[in-house]
Amino acid sequence: MLKLIEGAMVLGALMLYLVPAMIADAREREDAFAVTMVNILLGWTVIGWFAALVWARHPVSDRRLKHFARRAQRAVARVTIDAIVARAESRGSAIPTFNPRLVPMVARIAASSMRRQRD
C-alpha cells in the first residue's frame, strides 16, 4: 500500500512540475516545445518554473512573432553572407599561391567584364 501511495505522490509531483508545459500545449502555442524545454531544464529552480508558467500563460501576439521571425531571418542572412564573403576572400587570396597559371586568365576575365560594363 505504501508503494502505491508513493507512486501516486511521484506522479502528482511530476504532473505539478510539468503544469507550464501542459498549459502551453493546451493553448496550442507555437512555441510550446520551447516552453517545455525551459520547464524541464530550468524548472527545478523555482524561478525557472515560474518563468515557464508565465510564458505559457502569456498571450501570443502575431505582430511580435512576425517581428521576431523577421529579425531571425535577417540574422541568419547576415551570418550566411559574412561566411560567403569570408570564403570568397580566402579563395581569392589563395588563387595565386596554388595555381599561378590562373592569374592571367582571371585578369583577362576581369578585364573583359569591365569592358562589357562600360559599353
N, CA, C and O atoms as a printed pandas DataFrame, in Angstrom:
     atom_number atom_name residue_name chain_id  residue_number  x_coord  y_coord  z_coord
0              1         N          MET        A               1    0.816   -1.192    0.000
1              2        CA          MET        A               1    0.000    0.000    0.000
2              3         C          MET        A               1    0.859    1.254    0.000
3              4         O          MET        A               1    0.523    2.261   -0.624
4              5         N          LEU        A               2    1.975    1.171    0.714
5              6        CA          LEU        A               2    2.873    2.319    0.786
6              7         C          LEU        A               2    3.479    2.620   -0.591
7              8         O          LEU        A               2    3.656    3.783   -0.955
8              9         N          LYS        A               3    3.793    1.571   -1.349
9             10        CA          LYS        A               3    4.343    1.758   -2.702
10            11         C          LYS        A               3    3.330    2.459   -3.606
11            12         O          LYS        A               3    3.706    3.290   -4.432
12            13         N          LEU        A               4    2.067    2.131   -3.454
13            14        CA          LEU        A               4    1.014    2.747   -4.260
14            15         C          LEU        A               4    0.883    4.232   -3.932
15            16         O          LEU        A               4    0.762    5.057   -4.837
16            17         N          ILE        A               5    0.906    4.568   -2.684
17            18        CA          ILE        A               5    0.831    5.969   -2.264
18            19         C          ILE        A               5    2.079    6.714   -2.728
19            20         O          ILE        A               5    2.004    7.850   -3.197
20            21         N          GLU        A               6    3.219    6.059   -2.588
21            22        CA          GLU        A               6    4.474    6.667   -3.024
22            23         C          GLU        A               6    4.469    6.926   -4.540
23            24         O          GLU        A               6    4.917    7.980   -4.992
24            25         N          GLY        A               7    3.971    5.983   -5.305
25            26        CA          GLY        A               7    3.877    6.144   -6.756
26            27         C          GLY        A               7    2.921    7.254   -7.143
27            28         O          GLY        A               7    3.192    8.022   -8.066
28            29         N          ALA        A               8    1.792    7.343   -6.432
29            30        CA          ALA        A               8    0.822    8.411   -6.696
30            31         C          ALA        A               8    1.425    9.779   -6.370
31            32         O          ALA        A               8    1.173   10.751   -7.082
32            33         N          MET        A               9    2.200    9.857   -5.323
33            34        CA          MET        A               9    2.848   11.120   -4.940
34            35         C          MET        A               9    3.882   11.539   -5.993
35            36         O          MET        A               9    3.962   12.716   -6.347
36            37         N          VAL        A              10    4.660   10.597   -6.485
37            38        CA          VAL        A              10    5.663   10.901   -7.515
38            39         C          VAL        A              10    4.972   11.353   -8.797
39            40         O          VAL        A              10    5.399   12.319   -9.431
40            41         N          LEU        A              11    3.903   10.650   -9.179
41            42        CA          LEU        A              11    3.155   11.026  -10.374
42            43         C          LEU        A              11    2.520   12.406  -10.215
43            44         O          LEU        A              11    2.535   13.206  -11.149
44            45         N          GLY        A              12    1.970   12.684   -9.047
45            46        CA          GLY        A              12    1.387   14.008   -8.776
46            47         C          GLY        A              12    2.437   15.106   -8.818
47            48         O          GLY        A              12    2.188   16.184   -9.358
48            49         N          ALA        A              13    3.614   14.841   -8.249
49            50        CA          ALA        A              13    4.690   15.830   -8.266
50            51         C          ALA        A              13    5.176   16.078   -9.696
51            52         O          ALA        A              13    5.462   17.216  -10.068
52            53         N          LEU        A              14    5.267   15.020  -10.489
53            54        CA          LEU        A              14    5.676   15.171  -11.881
54            55         C          LEU        A              14    4.655   15.979  -12.673
55            56         O          LEU        A              14    5.024   16.823  -13.489
56            57         N          MET        A              15    3.375   15.720  -12.433
57            58        CA          MET        A              15    2.333   16.483  -13.131
58            59         C          MET        A              15    2.362   17.947  -12.714
59            60         O          MET        A              15    2.193   18.832  -13.552
60            61         N          LEU        A              16    2.574   18.209  -11.430
61            62        CA          LEU        A              16    2.673   19.590  -10.960
62            63         C          LEU        A              16    3.895   20.276  -11.560
63            64         O          LEU        A              16    3.847   21.456  -11.907
64            65         N          TYR        A              17    4.978   19.534  -11.678
65            66        CA          TYR        A              17    6.211   20.070  -12.255
66            67         C          TYR        A              17    6.012   20.454  -13.724
67            68         O          TYR        A              17    6.583   21.439  -14.191
68            69         N          LEU        A              18    5.205   19.679  -14.450
69            70        CA          LEU        A              18    5.009   19.906  -15.886
70            71         C          LEU        A              18    3.767   20.732  -16.214
71            72         O          LEU        A              18    3.345   20.767  -17.370
72            73         N          VAL        A              19    3.174   21.396  -15.224
73            74        CA          VAL        A              19    1.988   22.217  -15.471
74            75         C          VAL        A              19    2.243   23.280  -16.540
75            76         O          VAL        A              19    1.393   23.434  -17.416
76            77         N          PRO        A              20    3.355   24.026  -16.531
77            78        CA          PRO        A              20    3.559   25.013  -17.595
78            79         C          PRO        A              20    3.591   24.402  -18.990
79            80         O          PRO        A              20    3.060   24.991  -19.932
80            81         N          ALA        A              21    4.197   23.246  -19.134
81            82        CA          ALA        A              21    4.236   22.581  -20.440
82            83         C          ALA        A              21    2.842   22.157  -20.868
83            84         O          ALA        A              21    2.482   22.286  -22.038
84            85         N          MET        A              22    2.058   21.654  -19.930
85            86        CA          MET        A              22    0.693   21.236  -20.269
86            87         C          MET        A              22   -0.172   22.433  -20.638
87            88         O          MET        A              22   -0.997   22.337  -21.546
88            89         N          ILE        A              23   -0.002   23.553  -19.954
89            90        CA          ILE        A              23   -0.767   24.758  -20.280
90            91         C          ILE        A              23   -0.395   25.249  -21.676
91            92         O          ILE        A              23   -1.272   25.601  -22.466
92            93         N          ALA        A              24    0.891   25.272  -21.980
93            94        CA          ALA        A              24    1.334   25.724  -23.308
94            95         C          ALA        A              24    0.781   24.814  -24.396
95            96         O          ALA        A              24    0.389   25.290  -25.462
96            97         N          ASP        A              25    0.747   23.513  -24.137
97            98        CA          ASP        A              25    0.210   22.577  -25.121
98            99         C          ASP        A              25   -1.305   22.729  -25.255
99           100         O          ASP        A              25   -1.837   22.654  -26.362
100          101         N          ALA        A              26   -1.993   22.938  -24.154
101          102        CA          ALA        A              26   -3.451   23.093  -24.193
102          103         C          ALA        A              26   -3.847   24.376  -24.926
103          104         O          ALA        A              26   -4.887   24.415  -25.583
104          105         N          ARG        A              27   -3.029   25.424  -24.819
105          106        CA          ARG        A              27   -3.326   26.679  -25.512
106          107         C          ARG        A              27   -2.850   26.660  -26.961
107          108         O          ARG        A              27   -3.017   27.640  -27.687
108          109         N          GLU        A              28   -2.254   25.536  -27.380
109          110        CA          GLU        A              28   -1.755   25.339  -28.747
110          111         C          GLU        A              28   -0.793   26.453  -29.177
111          112         O          GLU        A              28   -0.894   27.012  -30.269
112          113         N          ARG        A              29    0.133   26.747  -28.278
113          114        CA          ARG        A              29    1.147   27.752  -28.591
114          115         C          ARG        A              29    2.139   27.181  -29.601
115          116         O          ARG        A              29    2.466   25.995  -29.570
116          117         N          GLU        A              30    2.609   28.045  -30.490
117          118        CA          GLU        A              30    3.598   27.602  -31.484
118          119         C          GLU        A              30    4.945   27.319  -30.830
119          120         O          GLU        A              30    5.731   26.518  -31.337
120          121         N          ASP        A              31    5.208   27.968  -29.719
121          122        CA          ASP        A              31    6.480   27.768  -29.024
122          123         C          ASP        A              31    6.315   26.866  -27.793
123          124         O          ASP        A              31    7.025   27.025  -26.800
124          125         N          ALA        A              32    5.390   25.938  -27.868
125          126        CA          ALA        A              32    5.146   25.038  -26.735
126          127         C          ALA        A              32    6.372   24.171  -26.435
127          128         O          ALA        A              32    6.646   23.854  -25.277
128          129         N          PHE        A              33    7.103   23.792  -27.478
129          130        CA          PHE        A              33    8.307   22.989  -27.249
130          131         C          PHE        A              33    9.350   23.792  -26.466
131          132         O          PHE        A              33   10.013   23.255  -25.578
132          133         N          ALA        A              34    9.492   25.071  -26.795
133          134        CA          ALA        A              34   10.454   25.911  -26.076
134          135         C          ALA        A              34   10.032   26.080  -24.618
135          136         O          ALA        A              34   10.871   26.037  -23.718
136          137         N          VAL        A              35    8.749   26.269  -24.387
137          138        CA          VAL        A              35    8.256   26.377  -23.007
138          139         C          VAL        A              35    8.531   25.077  -22.256
139          140         O          VAL        A              35    8.939   25.098  -21.095
140          141         N          THR        A              36    8.308   23.954  -22.922
141          142        CA          THR        A              36    8.553   22.657  -22.288
142          143         C          THR        A              36   10.035   22.478  -21.947
143          144         O          THR        A              36   10.374   21.982  -20.872
144          145         N          MET        A              37   10.911   22.883  -22.864
145          146        CA          MET        A              37   12.352   22.749  -22.602
146          147         C          MET        A              37   12.785   23.630  -21.434
147          148         O          MET        A              37   13.575   23.200  -20.593
148          149         N          VAL        A              38   12.273   24.861  -21.376
149          150        CA          VAL        A              38   12.598   25.729  -20.239
150          151         C          VAL        A              38   12.071   25.107  -18.960
151          152         O          VAL        A              38   12.740   25.127  -17.927
152          153         N          ASN        A              39   10.873   24.556  -19.034
153          154        CA          ASN        A              39   10.278   23.936  -17.853
154          155         C          ASN        A              39   11.098   22.741  -17.388
155          156         O          ASN        A              39   11.354   22.591  -16.194
156          157         N          ILE        A              40   11.509   21.896  -18.317
157          158        CA          ILE        A              40   12.254   20.693  -17.933
158          159         C          ILE        A              40   13.662   21.037  -17.455
159          160         O          ILE        A              40   14.125   20.516  -16.440
160          161         N          LEU        A              41   14.342   21.923  -18.195
161          162        CA          LEU        A              41   15.741   22.200  -17.872
162          163         C          LEU        A              41   15.922   23.175  -16.709
163          164         O          LEU        A              41   16.855   23.035  -15.918
164          165         N          LEU        A              42   15.031   24.162  -16.606
165          166        CA          LEU        A              42   15.189   25.175  -15.562
166          167         C          LEU        A              42   14.090   25.148  -14.518
167          168         O          LEU        A              42   14.100   25.954  -13.588
168          169         N          GLY        A              43   13.145   24.235  -14.657
169          170        CA          GLY        A              43   12.027   24.180  -13.726
170          171         C          GLY        A              43   12.417   23.788  -12.318
171          172         O          GLY        A              43   11.712   24.119  -11.364
172          173         N          TRP        A              44   13.520   23.093  -12.174
173          174        CA          TRP        A              44   13.955   22.701  -10.839
174          175         C          TRP        A              44   14.317   23.917   -9.995
175          176         O          TRP        A              44   14.271   23.859   -8.766
176          177         N          THR        A              45   14.679   25.024  -10.656
177          178        CA          THR        A              45   14.818   26.275   -9.919
178          179         C          THR        A              45   13.419   26.872   -9.871
179          180         O          THR        A              45   12.693   26.831  -10.865
180          181         N          VAL        A              46   13.054   27.397   -8.783
181          182        CA          VAL        A              46   11.696   27.927   -8.641
182          183         C          VAL        A              46   11.468   29.054   -9.643
183          184         O          VAL        A              46   10.371   29.191  -10.184
184          185         N          ILE        A              47   12.484   29.849   -9.889
185          186        CA          ILE        A              47   12.365   30.967  -10.842
186          187         C          ILE        A              47   12.120   30.440  -12.250
187          188         O          ILE        A              47   11.304   31.002  -12.981
188          189         N          GLY        A              48   12.802   29.385  -12.640
189          190        CA          GLY        A              48   12.609   28.800  -13.961
190          191         C          GLY        A              48   11.212   28.243  -14.141
191          192         O          GLY        A              48   10.628   28.362  -15.218
192          193         N          TRP        A              49   10.670   27.633  -13.094
193          194        CA          TRP        A              49    9.315   27.087  -13.176
194          195         C          TRP        A              49    8.302   28.213  -13.338
195          196         O          TRP        A              49    7.400   28.122  -14.170
196          197         N          PHE        A              50    8.446   29.279  -12.542
197          198        CA          PHE        A              50    7.521   30.404  -12.655
198          199         C          PHE        A              50    7.677   31.125  -13.997
199          200         O          PHE        A              50    6.694   31.598  -14.568
200          201         N          ALA        A              51    8.901   31.206  -14.493
201          202        CA          ALA        A              51    9.111   31.831  -15.808
202          203         C          ALA        A              51    8.414   31.026  -16.899
203          204         O          ALA        A              51    7.794   31.604  -17.792
204          205         N          ALA        A              52    8.508   29.711  -16.837
205          206        CA          ALA        A              52    7.825   28.870  -17.821
206          207         C          ALA        A              52    6.312   28.995  -17.686
207          208         O          ALA        A              52    5.598   28.995  -18.689
208          209         N          LEU        A              53    5.823   29.100  -16.461
209          210        CA          LEU        A              53    4.387   29.255  -16.241
210          211         C          LEU        A              53    3.878   30.580  -16.803
211          212         O          LEU        A              53    2.841   30.620  -17.464
212          213         N          VAL        A              54    4.602   31.652  -16.540
213          214        CA          VAL        A              54    4.196   32.965  -17.065
214          215         C          VAL        A              54    4.264   32.954  -18.581
215          216         O          VAL        A              54    3.370   33.483  -19.243
216          217         N          TRP        A              55    5.305   32.363  -19.140
217          218        CA          TRP        A              55    5.460   32.288  -20.596
218          219         C          TRP        A              55    4.319   31.485  -21.228
219          220         O          TRP        A              55    3.810   31.854  -22.286
220          221         N          ALA        A              56    3.924   30.400  -20.584
221          222        CA          ALA        A              56    2.851   29.563  -21.119
222          223         C          ALA        A              56    1.504   30.277  -21.061
223          224         O          ALA        A              56    0.663   30.076  -21.938
224          225         N          ARG        A              57    1.287   31.104  -20.045
225          226        CA          ARG        A              57    0.004   31.781  -19.889
226          227         C          ARG        A              57   -0.059   33.109  -20.632
227          228         O          ARG        A              57   -1.147   33.652  -20.823
228          229         N          HIS        A              58    1.073   33.637  -21.050
229          230        CA          HIS        A              58    1.103   34.935  -21.729
230          231         C          HIS        A              58    0.533   34.802  -23.141
231          232         O          HIS        A              58    0.885   33.869  -23.863
232          233         N          PRO        A              59   -0.348   35.731  -23.542
233          234        CA          PRO        A              59   -0.905   35.633  -24.901
234          235         C          PRO        A              59    0.152   35.940  -25.959
235          236         O          PRO        A              59    1.062   36.739  -25.736
236          237         N          VAL        A              60    0.017   35.296  -27.103
237          238        CA          VAL        A              60    0.955   35.478  -28.205
238          239         C          VAL        A              60    0.364   36.499  -29.167
239          240         O          VAL        A              60   -0.778   36.362  -29.606
240          241         N          SER        A              61    1.137   37.507  -29.485
241          242        CA          SER        A              61    0.660   38.470  -30.487
242          243         C          SER        A              61    1.352   38.167  -31.808
243          244         O          SER        A              61    2.555   37.906  -31.843
244          245         N          ASP        A              62    0.594   38.202  -32.880
245          246        CA          ASP        A              62    1.144   37.905  -34.204
246          247         C          ASP        A              62    2.208   38.914  -34.597
247          248         O          ASP        A              62    3.185   38.559  -35.257
248          249         N          ARG        A              63    2.032   40.152  -34.205
249          250        CA          ARG        A              63    2.989   41.192  -34.566
250          251         C          ARG        A              63    4.367   40.908  -33.971
251          252         O          ARG        A              63    5.385   41.071  -34.642
252          253         N          ARG        A              64    4.392   40.487  -32.723
253          254        CA          ARG        A              64    5.675   40.184  -32.081
254          255         C          ARG        A              64    6.321   38.972  -32.714
255          256         O          ARG        A              64    7.539   38.939  -32.888
256          257         N          LEU        A              65    5.519   37.968  -33.063
257          258        CA          LEU        A              65    6.075   36.781  -33.709
258          259         C          LEU        A              65    6.640   37.122  -35.080
259          260         O          LEU        A              65    7.715   36.645  -35.443
260          261         N          LYS        A              66    5.926   37.943  -35.845
261          262        CA          LYS        A              66    6.416   38.344  -37.169
262          263         C          LYS        A              66    7.709   39.138  -37.034
263          264         O          LYS        A              66    8.648   38.941  -37.805
264          265         N          HIS        A              67    7.754   40.035  -36.052
265          266        CA          HIS        A              67    8.964   40.832  -35.838
266          267         C          HIS        A              67   10.136   39.934  -35.453
267          268         O          HIS        A              67   11.252   40.117  -35.939
268          269         N          PHE        A              68    9.878   38.966  -34.578
269          270        CA          PHE        A              68   10.928   38.036  -34.172
270          271         C          PHE        A              68   11.406   37.207  -35.358
271          272         O          PHE        A              68   12.607   37.006  -35.538
272          273         N          ALA        A              69   10.457   36.722  -36.173
273          274        CA          ALA        A              69   10.830   35.920  -37.343
274          275         C          ALA        A              69   11.642   36.735  -38.329
275          276         O          ALA        A              69   12.621   36.238  -38.886
276          277         N          ARG        A              70   11.254   37.970  -38.552
277          278        CA          ARG        A              70   11.990   38.833  -39.476
278          279         C          ARG        A              70   13.409   39.091  -38.965
279          280         O          ARG        A              70   14.368   39.067  -39.736
280          281         N          ARG        A              71   13.533   39.339  -37.655
281          282        CA          ARG        A              71   14.873   39.558  -37.083
282          283         C          ARG        A              71   15.726   38.305  -37.193
283          284         O          ARG        A              71   16.919   38.390  -37.481
284          285         N          ALA        A              72   15.131   37.156  -36.968
285          286        CA          ALA        A              72   15.877   35.907  -37.074
286          287         C          ALA        A              72   16.320   35.654  -38.511
287          288         O          ALA        A              72   17.446   35.212  -38.738
288          289         N          GLN        A              73   15.453   35.929  -39.482
289          290        CA          GLN        A              73   15.824   35.752  -40.889
290          291         C          GLN        A              73   16.965   36.684  -41.263
291          292         O          GLN        A              73   17.899   36.283  -41.958
292          293         N          ARG        A              74   16.889   37.917  -40.805
293          294        CA          ARG        A              74   17.965   38.864  -41.114
294          295         C          ARG        A              74   19.286   38.433  -40.483
295          296         O          ARG        A              74   20.344   38.562  -41.099
296          297         N          ALA        A              75   19.223   37.924  -39.258
297          298        CA          ALA        A              75   20.450   37.478  -38.594
298          299         C          ALA        A              75   21.065   36.289  -39.328
299          300         O          ALA        A              75   22.282   36.227  -39.506
300          301         N          VAL        A              76   20.231   35.351  -39.750
301          302        CA          VAL        A              76   20.732   34.196  -40.495
302          303         C          VAL        A              76   21.310   34.643  -41.830
303          304         O          VAL        A              76   22.362   34.158  -42.246
304          305         N          ALA        A              77   20.629   35.563  -42.502
305          306        CA          ALA        A              77   21.131   36.056  -43.783
306          307         C          ALA        A              77   22.466   36.778  -43.602
307          308         O          ALA        A              77   23.377   36.623  -44.416
308          309         N          ARG        A              78   22.576   37.558  -42.545
309          310        CA          ARG        A              78   23.819   38.297  -42.289
310          311         C          ARG        A              78   24.980   37.333  -42.047
311          312         O          ARG        A              78   26.079   37.530  -42.566
312          313         N          VAL        A              79   24.730   36.302  -41.262
313          314        CA          VAL        A              79   25.781   35.311  -40.979
314          315         C          VAL        A              79   26.154   34.567  -42.258
315          316         O          VAL        A              79   27.333   34.323  -42.514
316          317         N          THR        A              80   25.150   34.206  -43.065
317          318        CA          THR        A              80   25.412   33.491  -44.308
318          319         C          THR        A              80   26.223   34.335  -45.272
319          320         O          THR        A              80   27.182   33.850  -45.872
320          321         N          ILE        A              81   25.846   35.591  -45.423
321          322        CA          ILE        A              81   26.574   36.487  -46.329
322          323         C          ILE        A              81   27.999   36.689  -45.838
323          324         O          ILE        A              81   28.936   36.677  -46.636
324          325         N          ASP        A              82   28.173   36.873  -44.538
325          326        CA          ASP        A              82   29.527   37.023  -44.000
326          327         C          ASP        A              82   30.373   35.786  -44.268
327          328         O          ASP        A              82   31.557   35.897  -44.585
328          329         N          ALA        A              83   29.768   34.606  -44.140
329          330        CA          ALA        A              83   30.509   33.366  -44.402
330          331         C          ALA        A              83   30.881   33.253  -45.874
331          332         O          ALA        A              83   31.986   32.824  -46.206
332          333         N          ILE        A              84   29.959   33.639  -46.761
333          334        CA          ILE        A              84   30.246   33.592  -48.198
334          335         C          ILE        A              84   31.355   34.558  -48.554
335          336         O          ILE        A              84   32.259   34.212  -49.315
336          337         N          VAL        A              85   31.299   35.766  -48.014
337          338        CA          VAL        A              85   32.332   36.767  -48.296
338          339         C          VAL        A              85   33.684   36.307  -47.760
339          340         O          VAL        A              85   34.702   36.439  -48.440
340          341         N          ALA        A              86   33.696   35.771  -46.554
341          342        CA          ALA        A              86   34.962   35.301  -45.982
342          343         C          ALA        A              86   35.548   34.164  -46.812
343          344         O          ALA        A              86   36.758   34.099  -47.026
344          345         N          ARG        A              87   34.684   33.277  -47.273
345          346        CA          ARG        A              87   35.172   32.165  -48.088
346          347         C          ARG        A              87   35.693   32.668  -49.429
347          348         O          ARG        A              87   36.719   32.192  -49.916
348          349         N          ALA        A              88   34.990   33.628  -50.028
349          350        CA          ALA        A              88   35.439   34.183  -51.302
350          351         C          ALA        A              88   36.762   34.913  -51.138
351          352         O          ALA        A              88   37.645   34.811  -51.989
352          353         N          GLU        A              89   36.896   35.647  -50.043
353          354        CA          GLU        A              89   38.158   36.356  -49.807
354          355         C          GLU        A              89   39.305   35.375  -49.601
355          356         O          GLU        A              89   40.411   35.593  -50.096
356          357         N          SER        A              90   39.043   34.302  -48.877
357          358        CA          SER        A              90   40.122   33.340  -48.644
358          359         C          SER        A              90   40.480   32.621  -49.940
359          360         O          SER        A              90   41.650   32.318  -50.175
360          361         N          ARG        A              91   39.496   32.347  -50.772
361          362        CA          ARG        A              91   39.791   31.721  -52.062
362          363         C          ARG        A              91   40.484   32.693  -52.999
363          364         O          ARG        A              91   41.376   32.306  -53.754
364          365         N          GLY        A              92   40.080   33.947  -52.953
365          366        CA          GLY        A              92   40.692   34.948  -53.830
366          367         C          GLY        A              92   42.167   35.140  -53.529
367          368         O          GLY        A              92   42.974   35.317  -54.442
368          369         N          SER        A              93   42.514   35.108  -52.278
369          370        CA          SER        A              93   43.925   35.280  -51.928
370          371         C          SER        A              93   44.709   33.991  -52.166
371          372         O          SER        A              93   45.934   34.028  -52.278
372          373         N          ALA        A              94   44.022   32.858  -52.244
373          374        CA          ALA        A              94   44.712   31.586  -52.409
374          375         C          ALA        A              94   44.978   31.248  -53.869
375          376         O          ALA        A              94   45.798   30.374  -54.152
376          377         N          ILE        A              95   44.315   31.909  -54.793
377          378        CA          ILE        A              95   44.474   31.559  -56.207
378          379         C          ILE        A              95   45.918   31.736  -56.677
379          380         O          ILE        A              95   46.452   30.812  -57.290
380          381         N          PRO        A              96   46.580   32.865  -56.427
381          382        CA          PRO        A              96   47.950   32.994  -56.930
382          383         C          PRO        A              96   48.930   32.006  -56.293
383          384         O          PRO        A              96   49.890   31.607  -56.951
384          385         N          THR        A              97   48.733   31.612  -55.084
385          386        CA          THR        A              97   49.685   30.726  -54.439
386          387         C          THR        A              97   49.506   29.281  -54.885
387          388         O          THR        A              97   50.486   28.542  -54.973
388          389         N          PHE        A              98   48.261   28.859  -55.172
389          390        CA          PHE        A              98   48.030   27.480  -55.546
390          391         C          PHE        A              98   48.262   27.218  -57.030
391          392         O          PHE        A              98   48.847   26.200  -57.400
392          393         N          ASN        A              99   47.803   28.138  -57.882
393          394        CA          ASN        A              99   47.914   27.908  -59.308
394          395         C          ASN        A              99   48.271   29.224  -60.005
395          396         O          ASN        A              99   47.377   29.996  -60.354
396          397         N          PRO        A             100   49.555   29.487  -60.208
397          398        CA          PRO        A             100   49.955   30.755  -60.797
398          399         C          PRO        A             100   49.507   30.905  -62.251
399          400         O          PRO        A             100   49.445   32.029  -62.749
400          401         N          ARG        A             101   49.194   29.817  -62.944
401          402        CA          ARG        A             101   48.749   29.932  -64.336
402          403         C          ARG        A             101   47.356   30.537  -64.441
403          404         O          ARG        A             101   46.984   31.039  -65.502
404          405         N          LEU        A             102   46.584   30.501  -63.369
405          406        CA          LEU        A             102   45.236   31.049  -63.418
406          407         C          LEU        A             102   45.211   32.571  -63.324
407          408         O          LEU        A             102   44.221   33.187  -63.719
408          409         N          VAL        A             103   46.261   33.189  -62.817
409          410        CA          VAL        A             103   46.269   34.633  -62.621
410          411         C          VAL        A             103   46.048   35.380  -63.930
411          412         O          VAL        A             103   45.198   36.269  -63.952
412          413         N          PRO        A             104   46.749   35.086  -65.023
413          414        CA          PRO        A             104   46.464   35.816  -66.264
414          415         C          PRO        A             104   45.052   35.565  -66.772
415          416         O          PRO        A             104   44.423   36.467  -67.326
416          417         N          MET        A             105   44.550   34.354  -66.591
417          418        CA          MET        A             105   43.207   34.046  -67.055
418          419         C          MET        A             105   42.177   34.855  -66.262
419          420         O          MET        A             105   41.229   35.386  -66.841
420          421         N          VAL        A             106   42.355   34.950  -64.966
421          422        CA          VAL        A             106   41.445   35.716  -64.123
422          423         C          VAL        A             106   41.516   37.192  -64.480
423          424         O          VAL        A             106   40.497   37.882  -64.496
424          425         N          ALA        A             107   42.722   37.676  -64.768
425          426        CA          ALA        A             107   42.871   39.079  -65.163
426          427         C          ALA        A             107   42.155   39.344  -66.478
427          428         O          ALA        A             107   41.520   40.388  -66.628
428          429         N          ARG        A             108   42.242   38.420  -67.442
429          430        CA          ARG        A             108   41.540   38.603  -68.726
430          431         C          ARG        A             108   40.036   38.595  -68.525
431          432         O          ARG        A             108   39.330   39.400  -69.132
432          433         N          ILE        A             109   39.539   37.709  -67.694
433          434        CA          ILE        A             109   38.099   37.650  -67.441
434          435         C          ILE        A             109   37.629   38.937  -66.779
435          436         O          ILE        A             109   36.583   39.477  -67.139
436          437         N          ALA        A             110   38.392   39.427  -65.820
437          438        CA          ALA        A             110   38.023   40.671  -65.151
438          439         C          ALA        A             110   38.049   41.842  -66.125
439          440         O          ALA        A             110   37.161   42.694  -66.091
440          441         N          ALA        A             111   39.066   41.892  -67.000
441          442        CA          ALA        A             111   39.161   42.991  -67.967
442          443         C          ALA        A             111   38.001   42.937  -68.958
443          444         O          ALA        A             111   37.436   43.975  -69.306
444          445         N          SER        A             112   37.643   41.744  -69.413
445          446        CA          SER        A             112   36.534   41.649  -70.367
446          447         C          SER        A             112   35.212   42.010  -69.715
447          448         O          SER        A             112   34.355   42.609  -70.365
448          449         N          SER        A             113   35.027   41.667  -68.460
449          450        CA          SER        A             113   33.774   42.043  -67.803
450          451         C          SER        A             113   33.727   43.537  -67.559
451          452         O          SER        A             113   32.651   44.134  -67.592
452          453         N          MET        A             114   34.882   44.158  -67.312
453          454        CA          MET        A             114   34.909   45.629  -67.155
454          455         C          MET        A             114   34.572   46.320  -68.465
455          456         O          MET        A             114   33.869   47.330  -68.467
456          457         N          ARG        A             115   35.073   45.779  -69.602
457          458        CA          ARG        A             115   34.748   46.365  -70.907
458          459         C          ARG        A             115   33.260   46.247  -71.189
459          460         O          ARG        A             115   32.656   47.180  -71.718
460          461         N          ARG        A             116   32.663   45.117  -70.844
461          462        CA          ARG        A             116   31.221   44.944  -71.064
462          463         C          ARG        A             116   30.403   45.914  -70.231
463          464         O          ARG        A             116   29.371   46.410  -70.684
464          465         N          GLN        A             117   30.847   46.180  -69.040
465          466        CA          GLN        A             117   30.119   47.110  -68.180
466          467         C          GLN        A             117   30.204   48.531  -68.722
467          468         O          GLN        A             117   29.244   49.291  -68.606
468          469         N          ARG        A             118   31.339   48.902  -69.313
469          470        CA          ARG        A             118   31.483   50.258  -69.866
470          471         C          ARG        A             118   30.647   50.445  -71.114
471          472         O          ARG        A             118   30.152   51.544  -71.363
472          473         N          ASP        A             119   30.475   49.391  -71.910
473          474        CA          ASP        A             119   29.718   49.510  -73.167
474          475         C          ASP        A             119   28.255   49.527  -72.980
475          476         O          ASP        A             119   27.509   49.622  -73.955
